[in-house]
């Protein structure tokens, strides 16, 4: 197979579009309208569930979460009852973020949605090809993360 940058970009764009469609269906079941919470908030919820007490500064270090959106997203999650903020014991200027029971109740649904998405996009691949895909995806993601770190403003 010949390397073709246009085909690769088209492939990434198609996967991204399908991912957004899949995410929107999932997010609608998580936070029915009217709600300020949407699919872009799912990574925040998942991270806070996995790391109760994480600080806003730690979230800023994550490559998938854009620093300029974090404060607004956390405000929406707090207003919709998904998180609580508690002043840090060691530094009262820092807030620790904790999932509420409402957020914790989403953990299984988030895991099901991620498993469903993985099953959907990996349909027809053998176990060996899936393992190879994940190995390559880790390398591609690491390259992309390095680029973001170097060029993000």
N, C-alpha and C positions, 0 to 999 in steps of 0.2 A: 504494500500500500504506500502510495506517495504522500509525503507531507504536504498538506494544503492548509494554509493559515485561514483562508476564507471558510472552508468547511469546518474547521475547528471553532471559529467564532460563531458560525451559524449553530453548531451543536451546543455550545455554551448558552447561546441566546435561547434556544428551544428548551433546554433543561431549566433555565431560569424562569421562562414564561410558564412552563408547566408547574414548576415549584410554587410560583406565586399563586396560580390557580388552586393548587392543592392546599396551600397554606390558608388561603381565603376561606375555603370551605371549612377547614379545621377551626380557624379563628372565629368564624361566625357561630360555631357551636360552643366555643369557650366563652365568648363575651357578646351575646346577642345585642343588637342595636336597640335603643340608643346607648352607646357606651363609647368612651374615649379609647378603650383598649382595642387594638387591632392586631393583625398578623405580625407586624413589625415588633410587637412587644413580647412575643413568645420566647425569643432568646433571652430576654431579661428575666422573665418568669422562671424559665428553666435553670438559668445560672443561679438565681437567688434561692430556688428550691434546693439545688445541689450544694450550695455554699451559704447556708444561713449565717448572717452576720457580715457578709461581704460588704466592703465599703464602695461608695460611688467611685473613688479613685481607682480601686481594683477593676471595676467595670470599664473604666476608661482605657485600661491596658489591653483589653480584649480587641483583637483586630476586626471582628465582625460587628462591633457596636461603635457607631460613630459618636465621638465625644460630644459634638454639639447637640445631639439628640437625647443624650442620657438624662439630663435634668428634666426635660419635658416628658419623656417616657415614664420616668419614675413618678412624676407628679400624677400622670394619668393612672398609673397602676395603683398609687395610693388612694386617689379619689374613687377608683372602682373597687377598692377593698382587696387588692391582691397582695399588697406589701404594707409593712409598717417600717417607720424609720425610728431608730433609737440612738441617742447620742452615745458615742463611744466612751467607755470608762476611762481610757487613757488620754483621749483628746476630745473634749466636748465640742470642738468645731467640726468634728467628723461624725457623720451618721453611718450607723450599721444598718443594713437592710435585711429584713426578715420576711419570709413568706407567711401569709395568713393561712388559715385553714382553707379558705376559698382557693388560694393558689395551690396549696398542697393537694387539693382534690383534683387538680388538673394533671398531676404527674403521670398517672397511668394513661390518660388521654394523649398527652404529649408523646409518650413512648409509643403508643399505638399508632399515632399519626406518623412518627418518624419511621417506624417499622413498615407501615403501609406504603410510604413514599419509597423507601428502599426497595421493597418488593416490586413496586410498580416499575421503577426505572431499571432494575436489574433482571427483570423477567427475561427468561430465555438464556441467561448466562450460566455456565457451569460453576461449580464451587471454586474450581481453580481460576477461572476467569474473574469471578467476583473478588477473590483474594488479590489477584493481580491488579484489578481495577482500584481497590482500596489502597494498595501500595503506591500506585501511580498517582492517585488522587492526593495522598499525603504529600508527595513530592511537589505536585502542582500547587497545592495550597501553601506549602512552605515557601515556594518561589513567589507566589502572589503576596503572601504576608511580608516577605522581605521587601518587595517592591513598594508596598503600602507604607512600610516603616520609613523607607528612604525618601519617598515622594509625597507623603501626606502633609498637608499644610495645617 
